């Protein structure tokens, strides 16, 4: 008799896929690699499957992202917002910031200004409603929301990108090196702040910026 040859590779059927398993794997990828690291091919590899098998459960990457956004939006606690309309606008903006800051990949996805979670629209509703109570027209209220939205996403995008870049580099950043070499004659103010620049620009000043933005918007009404 000939000896049996040892079989290699996976034996039996591949693990059964489900929408829940796909969402869970996508969340892991997004947390570790960001939105750019998520693709149907990469996700299929993570699940030891094929892209075609995934398409039986989600239509495409956009539908997958919408499912992920909704899953997170439904878990957002709804705090009781202040009655004062100015304070309500500020509180809604802070909620928006805190939700996005806790899930950095969401910032990258929402920055496309296309995909959104309907379950999170109560934040937008609160801000627009508060703006109208401050005396804004509906059109001005939407403009005010957009200003706060751009400020919030821009601030977080910079922080997320900077943190990810520094996570893979131990040395000083190009900016730090450039500031250290500034000529006091050409850039007297910046040169005098060079030693503090990284610390000063790394502070969390979102709240005071948000208040300044909203106060400026209200002052124009």
Secondary structure, DSSP 8 states (H G I E B T S, - for coil): --------S--S------HHHHHHHHHHHHHHH-GGG--HHHHHHHTTS-HHHHTTT-SSHHHHHHHHHHHHHTT-------SSHHHHHHHHHHHHHHHHHHSHHHHHHHTTSS---GGGHHHHHHHHHHHHHTT--HHHHHHHHHHHHHHHHHHHHHHHHHHHHHHT--S--HHHHHHHT--TTT-HHHHHHTTTHHHHHTS--HHHHHHHHHHHHHHT-
